Amino acid sequence: MTKPKKQTSSGGAANKMWGGHYAVGPAEAMARINECLDVDKRLYAEDIAASMAHAAMLGACGIIGAKDAAAIKRGLQTILKEIESGAFRFSAALEDIHMNVEARLAELIGDAAGRLHTARSRNDQVAVDLRLWVRGAADRLDGALKDLQRALVDQAADNAATLMPGFTHLQPAQPITFGHHLLAYVEMFGRDRGRFADARRRMNECPLGAAALAGTSFPIDRAMTAKALGFDRPMANSLDAVSDRDFALEFLGAASVVGIHLSRLAEEIVLWASDAFRFVKLSEAFTTGSSIMPQKRNPDAAELIRAKAGALMGLQTQLQVLMKGLPLAYNKDLQDSKPPAMKAADELKLMLTAMTGMVRDMRANPAVMRAATARGFLTATDLADWLVQTQGVPFRQAHHITGRLVVMAEKKACRLDELTLDDMRQVEPRLTPDIYQVLKAESAVNRRTSLGGTAPKNVAAAAKRWKKALT
């Protein structure tokens, strides 16, 4: 009988950072599954900033000497420069960014480096690093969303009076303006920015100083480190500080909603750019050709944005499933909480950049849009409203009368405004020649002056307000 192969070690003595209890190193598979450096490298700036704040606090509180605190600061500044210049040599054997930085610090300043980890753990260290990174990502995405809003507002201002069909159920419904349609997305992305801002406020509490899970016996000043890192306050409970990632979940939730809004706009752009609509023309910069059909201009940027929205939702679900069964406090599962947030931030930034460029380059086709308002009896509601406003007809009755006139126009294969007044009076004798002005699409949109309505003067005013708000 063949004996099972003995699991091999990654070799040598145990890790210097935590090896006092271990005589040998981990098995090769254990080392590989435990290593997260490829992800952690992205936290270098946050890790060094948190370590500098921690060291300064330790020195100020007299927990370490001023000389050691100064040496740690100089060493960390050197490491930051090395990483940013590409000169730093990362080691996968050291597992993560924290150990890589600490090991290099020891090479630079000697024994003083060993004092940096006083009164902290990798548990609160990674928690503060990730909070700082996600907070920065939220700020960067807010800027990208603002850029997209500006692009949409510029297009809306240029098309405040450009008529187009408005749709419900993707069926022609009422005439609107293209500018009004675009401003709907400006409002959506404004709420998205609000969601990131709300999430940022809640995540802006500092876990540093919670140590492994129970706090520390050293007389630390957590308010000092929180202030140094731009947090509003320290987190109130050490168990909560090291074990929850709800800030990342909230970030992913906000990112998913942005993805949904981007996907909806992308879908509309795909429709508008199609030959069936021809409402807009996309630039060559954000379309691709066909390998076999030379006439094609495919809206691939919009289609890929639509696809990536699903990936954002999947990343949110990934972290939700990771978190749902974890007891307090820290569990190594949380190591895998970093990739979903980072991947989502990367994907969403790219989606926003592509959409902003596509919107800026997009050119409306007003003549085609206007022609499309002549199909589908878009001003039928205006006819019913006229009966209510001028003849005192109850709306339900006016709705019924208009419906009969639509049937008549369908049978005659003509528009409502192509029916003769005699034809219309067979259904409703109270109709007057004024109805022909009412049935014009321009008149219909100009009358929609209610708050939030599509009237061109409303759209122009809203675009002006948004431009001011986005400066």
C-alpha distance (Angstrom), angle and dihedral (degrees) to the residues before:
residue distance angle dihedral
M1 . . .
T2 3.80 . .
K3 3.76 113.6 .
P4 3.79 116.1 -129.8
K5 3.75 114.1 -104.9
K6 3.77 114.6 -100.3
Q7 3.80 113.3 -114.0
T8 3.77 107.7 -106.3
S9 3.76 124.0 -130.4
S10 3.76 123.5 -128.3
G11 3.76 83.4 -120.0
G12 3.76 141.3 -112.0
A13 3.72 130.8 36.5
A14 3.74 125.4 -23.8
N15 3.78 121.2 -81.0
K16 3.79 111.2 -70.8
M17 3.78 92.8 -134.9
W18 3.78 96.8 59.2
G19 3.77 105.4 3.0
G20 3.80 102.4 109.4
H21 3.78 89.4 100.0
Y22 3.83 94.5 42.3
A23 3.78 129.3 70.4
V24 3.81 98.9 -167.9
G25 3.75 137.7 27.5
P26 3.80 125.6 -96.2
A27 3.77 124.7 -83.4
E28 3.79 113.7 -88.8
A29 3.80 92.7 -108.5
M30 3.80 90.2 48.3
A31 3.78 91.3 51.6
R32 3.78 91.2 50.0
I33 3.80 96.7 47.6
N34 3.81 91.4 43.9
E35 3.82 95.6 50.3
C36 3.80 116.9 95.5
L37 3.77 102.7 162.6
D38 3.78 96.8 123.1
V39 3.80 88.6 62.6
D40 3.80 96.3 34.0
K41 3.79 94.2 56.5
R42 3.77 87.1 77.0
L43 3.81 89.6 62.5
Y44 3.79 95.4 58.4
A45 3.80 97.0 108.3
E46 3.80 92.8 45.9
D47 3.80 92.1 45.6
I48 3.78 93.2 51.2
A49 3.81 92.8 44.7
A50 3.82 90.8 51.5
S51 3.81 91.8 46.8
M52 3.81 91.5 50.4
A53 3.81 90.8 50.5
H54 3.81 90.7 47.5
A55 3.80 93.4 48.8
A56 3.80 92.2 48.1
M57 3.80 89.7 51.2
L58 3.82 92.6 48.1
G59 3.79 89.3 52.6
A60 3.80 94.3 45.7
C61 3.80 90.9 50.4
G62 3.81 92.7 48.8
I63 3.81 92.1 -117.6
I64 3.80 90.4 123.9
G65 3.78 127.8 19.1
A66 3.79 122.5 -91.8
K67 3.80 90.3 -119.5
D68 3.81 92.2 55.3
A69 3.81 91.8 45.0
A70 3.80 90.8 52.8
A71 3.81 91.8 47.3
I72 3.80 91.0 50.4
K73 3.81 90.8 50.8
R74 3.81 92.3 50.4
G75 3.78 91.6 46.5
L76 3.80 93.5 49.7
Q77 3.80 91.1 48.5
T78 3.81 88.7 52.9
I79 3.80 91.3 49.8
L80 3.80 91.4 50.2
K81 3.81 90.2 53.7
E82 3.79 91.1 47.2
I83 3.80 93.0 52.1
E84 3.79 93.5 45.6
S85 3.81 91.8 49.3
G86 3.81 93.3 46.5
A87 3.80 93.4 -116.5
F88 3.82 95.4 113.5
R89 3.80 115.2 103.7
F90 3.79 111.3 -143.0
S91 3.80 119.5 -154.9
A92 3.80 121.4 -152.4
A93 3.80 88.2 -159.2
L94 3.80 87.7 70.2
E95 3.83 90.4 60.7
D96 3.79 102.8 -144.2
I97 3.77 147.4 18.1
H98 3.81 92.8 -90.7
M99 3.80 95.1 59.4
N100 3.78 93.2 40.8
V101 3.79 91.2 55.0
E102 3.79 93.7 44.0
A103 3.79 93.0 48.1
R104 3.79 92.3 51.0
L105 3.80 90.0 45.8
A106 3.80 89.1 56.7
E107 3.80 89.9 52.5
L108 3.79 90.4 51.8
I109 3.82 103.1 42.4
G110 3.79 106.3 12.9
D111 3.78 124.8 -143.8
A112 3.80 94.2 -0.4
A113 3.82 87.7 73.6
G114 3.79 89.0 67.5
R115 3.80 89.9 64.7
L116 3.82 93.6 61.8
H117 3.79 93.5 78.9
T118 3.80 92.6 56.1
A119 3.83 111.7 127.3
R120 3.78 95.4 5.0
S121 3.81 140.4 81.8
R122 3.75 134.5 -154.4
N123 3.80 84.0 -108.1
D124 3.81 95.2 67.5
Q125 3.81 89.8 31.5
V126 3.81 94.7 60.8
A127 3.80 90.9 40.1
V128 3.80 92.1 57.0
D129 3.81 92.9 41.9
L130 3.79 93.0 53.7
R131 3.80 92.9 44.6
L132 3.79 89.8 53.0
W133 3.81 91.6 47.7
V134 3.81 95.0 47.8
R135 3.81 90.7 45.5
G136 3.79 89.2 53.9
A137 3.80 91.1 46.7
A138 3.81 90.6 52.7
D139 3.80 89.5 52.4
R140 3.81 92.3 48.7
L141 3.79 92.3 48.6
D142 3.78 90.9 48.8
G143 3.79 87.9 58.3
A144 3.80 91.7 48.6
L145 3.80 91.3 49.3
K146 3.79 89.9 50.1
D147 3.81 90.2 53.2
L148 3.80 90.1 52.3
Q149 3.78 91.2 49.1
R150 3.81 90.0 52.7
A151 3.79 91.2 52.1
L152 3.80 91.5 49.9
V153 3.80 92.9 46.5
D154 3.80 91.5 51.1
Q155 3.80 90.3 52.9
A156 3.80 91.2 44.5
A157 3.80 92.3 52.5
D158 3.81 90.5 50.2
N159 3.81 90.6 49.3
A160 3.81 101.7 37.8
A161 3.82 90.3 126.3
T162 3.83 99.6 30.1
L163 3.80 105.4 123.0
M164 3.78 121.5 -139.1
P165 3.80 137.3 155.4
G166 3.76 116.6 -89.0
F167 3.80 113.6 -143.6
T168 3.77 139.0 -149.1
H169 3.81 117.7 -176.3
L170 3.85 82.6 4.1
Q171 3.80 86.4 -71.8
P172 3.82 121.7 123.2
A173 3.80 106.6 -93.6
Q174 3.81 117.2 159.6
P175 3.80 135.5 -18.8
I176 3.80 115.5 -95.1
T177 3.77 135.4 161.8
F178 3.78 125.6 -96.8
G179 3.78 89.1 -128.5
H180 3.80 90.9 56.3
H181 3.80 90.4 51.2
L182 3.81 92.5 51.5
L183 3.80 92.6 47.3
A184 3.81 88.7 58.4
Y185 3.81 87.2 68.0
V186 3.80 91.3 45.9
E187 3.80 87.0 59.3
M188 3.82 92.0 47.6
F189 3.79 93.3 50.0
G190 3.79 88.9 46.6
R191 3.79 89.7 58.9
D192 3.79 88.7 46.4
R193 3.79 89.3 56.9
G194 3.79 87.7 50.1
R195 3.79 90.6 54.0
F196 3.81 91.2 53.2
A197 3.81 89.8 46.9
D198 3.80 91.2 50.8
A199 3.79 91.4 48.0
R200 3.79 90.5 48.0
R201 3.80 91.7 54.2
R202 3.78 91.8 53.0
M203 3.80 94.7 44.7
N204 3.81 92.7 48.9
E205 3.79 95.4 96.2
C206 3.79 121.4 105.2
P207 3.82 121.5 -121.5
L208 3.82 93.8 -174.7
G209 3.78 111.0 119.3
A210 3.79 94.9 34.3
A211 3.82 85.1 102.2
A212 3.81 115.4 -169.4
L213 3.81 96.5 -21.6
A214 3.82 111.2 -59.5
G215 3.78 104.5 55.7
T216 3.79 121.1 -113.3
S217 3.79 139.9 -79.5
F218 3.82 91.6 -134.1
P219 3.82 115.7 101.9
I220 3.81 94.9 -113.4
D221 3.78 127.3 167.4
R222 3.80 106.2 -132.8
A223 3.78 92.6 176.6
M224 3.80 89.2 60.9
T225 3.80 94.5 54.8
A226 3.80 91.8 42.9
K227 3.81 91.1 53.9
A228 3.80 93.0 44.9
L229 3.82 90.2 55.6
G230 3.79 95.1 45.8
F231 3.80 96.6 -106.8
D232 3.78 121.6 144.0
R233 3.79 94.2 -132.3
P234 3.82 143.3 -26.3
M235 3.79 117.4 -82.8
A236 3.80 110.1 -96.5
N237 3.82 100.6 -135.9
S238 3.78 124.4 47.5
L239 3.82 94.5 -152.0
D240 3.78 91.6 52.3
A241 3.80 91.6 44.6
V242 3.79 96.0 60.4
S243 3.79 101.2 32.2
D244 3.79 110.8 44.8
R245 3.77 128.8 78.2
D246 3.77 97.8 178.5
F247 3.79 88.6 126.7
A248 3.81 88.2 63.2
L249 3.80 90.8 45.1
E250 3.79 90.4 52.2
F251 3.80 90.3 47.7
L252 3.80 90.2 51.4
G253 3.79 90.7 47.2
A254 3.80 91.1 53.7
A255 3.81 90.2 45.6
S256 3.80 90.8 51.5
V257 3.80 92.0 54.1
V258 3.80 90.3 50.1
G259 3.79 87.3 50.7
I260 3.80 90.7 53.4
H261 3.80 91.7 51.0
L262 3.79 91.7 46.8
S263 3.79 90.4 48.8
R264 3.80 92.1 51.9
L265 3.80 91.6 50.4
A266 3.80 90.3 45.2
E267 3.80 90.7 52.4
E268 3.79 90.9 51.6
I269 3.80 91.4 49.1
V270 3.81 89.3 51.8
L271 3.81 89.0 53.0
W272 3.81 95.3 42.7
A273 3.81 92.2 50.0
S274 3.81 93.7 48.6
D275 3.79 120.9 103.3
A276 3.81 89.2 -115.6
F277 3.82 90.2 63.6
R278 3.83 108.4 18.3
F279 3.81 89.1 -175.9
V280 3.80 93.1 137.8
K281 3.77 139.7 17.3
L282 3.80 119.9 -140.5
S283 3.77 123.0 -146.1
E284 3.78 123.8 -111.3
A285 3.81 88.0 -114.3
F286 3.82 91.6 70.7
T287 3.80 101.7 33.0
T288 3.79 135.1 65.0
G289 3.78 134.7 -144.1
S290 3.77 130.6 -126.2
S291 3.79 125.2 -100.9
I292 3.79 90.7 -137.1
M293 3.81 108.5 17.9
P294 3.81 109.6 62.9
Q295 3.81 95.0 -169.0
K296 3.81 94.9 61.9
R297 3.78 126.8 110.0
N298 3.79 106.0 -178.8
P299 3.83 122.2 -161.1
D300 3.80 92.0 -134.7
A301 3.81 96.1 152.1
A302 3.80 90.1 58.2
E303 3.80 92.1 44.6
L304 3.80 92.6 50.3
I305 3.80 91.5 48.8
R306 3.79 87.5 52.3
A307 3.81 90.0 51.7
K308 3.79 96.1 46.1
A309 3.80 91.2 55.1
G310 3.79 87.0 71.7
A311 3.80 90.4 53.0
L312 3.81 90.3 55.7
M313 3.80 90.7 54.3
G314 3.79 89.5 48.9
L315 3.81 91.9 52.8
Q316 3.78 90.5 52.6
T317 3.79 90.3 50.8
Q318 3.80 90.4 47.6
L319 3.79 92.2 59.0
Q320 3.79 93.3 41.4
V321 3.80 90.7 55.4
L322 3.81 91.3 45.2
M323 3.80 91.9 53.7
K324 3.78 102.9 39.5
G325 3.80 99.8 85.0
L326 3.80 103.6 32.7
P327 3.80 118.5 123.2
L328 3.81 119.3 -147.7
A329 2.90 132.4 -55.5
Y330 3.80 130.1 21.7
N331 3.81 120.7 -28.2
K332 3.79 125.7 179.4
D333 3.79 88.9 -120.4
L334 3.79 84.1 80.2
Q335 3.79 89.2 70.0
D336 3.80 85.4 75.6
S337 3.81 92.4 53.3
K338 3.79 90.4 83.6
P339 3.84 102.1 64.5
P340 3.84 96.9 57.7
A341 3.81 92.8 53.0
M342 3.79 93.4 44.5
K343 3.80 94.5 44.9
A344 3.80 91.4 48.4
A345 3.80 92.1 49.9
D346 3.81 91.2 50.0
E347 3.79 94.9 46.7
L348 3.78 94.7 44.8
K349 3.80 93.4 48.7
L350 3.81 89.6 53.0
M351 3.81 91.9 46.3
L352 3.79 91.8 51.1
T353 3.78 93.3 46.8
A354 3.81 91.9 50.2
M355 3.80 93.3 45.9
T356 3.80 92.3 48.6
G357 3.79 91.5 52.4
M358 3.78 92.3 45.6
V359 3.82 92.9 50.4
R360 3.81 93.1 47.3
D361 3.81 92.1 50.6
M362 3.81 94.9 41.8
R363 3.80 116.1 110.4
A364 3.79 122.5 -156.7
N365 3.81 122.2 -135.7
P366 3.84 101.6 -143.9
A367 3.81 95.4 179.6
V368 3.80 92.9 56.1
M369 3.79 92.3 43.9
R370 3.79 91.5 49.9
A371 3.81 91.9 48.5
A372 3.79 89.6 52.3
T373 3.81 90.7 59.8
A374 3.82 88.4 66.0
R375 3.80 90.3 67.6
G376 3.79 127.0 73.9
F377 3.84 100.8 28.9
L378 3.81 90.9 -90.6
T379 3.82 94.3 173.5
A380 3.81 95.7 53.7
T381 3.80 90.6 107.1
D382 3.80 89.5 53.5
L383 3.81 89.8 56.1
A384 3.80 90.1 52.4
D385 3.82 91.1 46.4
W386 3.82 90.4 51.4
L387 3.81 90.5 55.0
V388 3.81 89.4 51.6
Q389 3.81 95.9 44.7
T390 3.82 100.3 41.9
Q391 3.80 105.6 24.2
G392 3.81 101.1 32.5
V393 3.82 92.2 -123.0
P394 3.83 113.4 160.8
F395 3.80 108.6 -109.0
R396 3.80 95.1 -118.7
Q397 3.79 89.9 54.3
A398 3.81 91.0 45.0
H399 3.80 89.0 50.8
H400 3.81 90.0 53.4
I401 3.81 92.8 48.2
T402 3.81 91.6 50.2
G403 3.78 90.9 48.5
R404 3.80 90.1 56.6
L405 3.80 90.5 50.1
V406 3.82 90.1 51.3
V407 3.80 89.3 53.3
M408 3.80 89.5 50.6
A409 3.83 91.0 51.1
E410 3.79 91.3 47.7
K411 3.81 90.7 53.0
K412 3.79 90.8 49.1
A413 3.84 91.1 44.2
C414 3.78 91.8 -128.6
R415 3.80 140.9 112.7
L416 3.79 121.6 -93.5
D417 3.79 91.1 -108.3
E418 3.83 89.4 53.5
L419 3.78 92.2 62.9
T420 3.80 112.6 100.6
L421 3.76 118.7 -115.9
D422 3.82 88.9 -116.2
D423 3.81 89.4 54.5
M424 3.79 91.7 50.7
R425 3.80 93.6 45.7
Q426 3.78 89.7 58.5
V427 3.81 84.5 70.1
E428 3.81 99.7 31.9
P429 3.85 119.4 12.8
R430 3.82 92.5 -167.4
L431 3.78 93.6 69.7
T432 3.83 114.5 113.1
P433 3.82 133.6 -167.9
D434 3.81 88.4 -93.1
I435 3.80 87.5 78.4
Y436 3.81 91.6 77.4
Q437 3.81 91.2 63.9
V438 3.81 89.4 47.3
L439 3.82 90.8 54.1
K440 3.81 93.9 58.6
A441 3.81 114.2 106.4
E442 3.81 91.7 -135.9
S443 3.78 90.7 55.3
A444 3.78 91.2 47.6
V445 3.81 95.0 55.2
N446 3.80 93.4 41.0
R447 3.81 90.2 56.7
R448 3.83 92.9 53.2
T449 3.79 92.7 90.4
S450 3.81 97.9 136.7
L451 3.80 116.1 121.3
G452 3.80 106.8 -71.5
G453 3.80 92.3 12.3
T454 3.79 127.1 140.8
A455 3.81 99.4 -112.9
P456 3.84 108.6 134.8
K457 3.80 91.9 -122.9
N458 3.82 88.7 54.4
V459 3.79 90.9 49.5
A460 3.79 93.6 47.9
A461 3.81 91.1 49.1
A462 3.81 92.4 47.3
A463 3.82 91.4 48.9
K464 3.79 89.5 50.6
R465 3.82 91.6 51.0
W466 3.79 91.7 48.7
K467 3.80 92.8 48.2
K468 3.78 89.2 54.8
A469 3.81 92.2 46.2
L470 3.80 92.5 49.6
T471 3.81 97.3 50.3
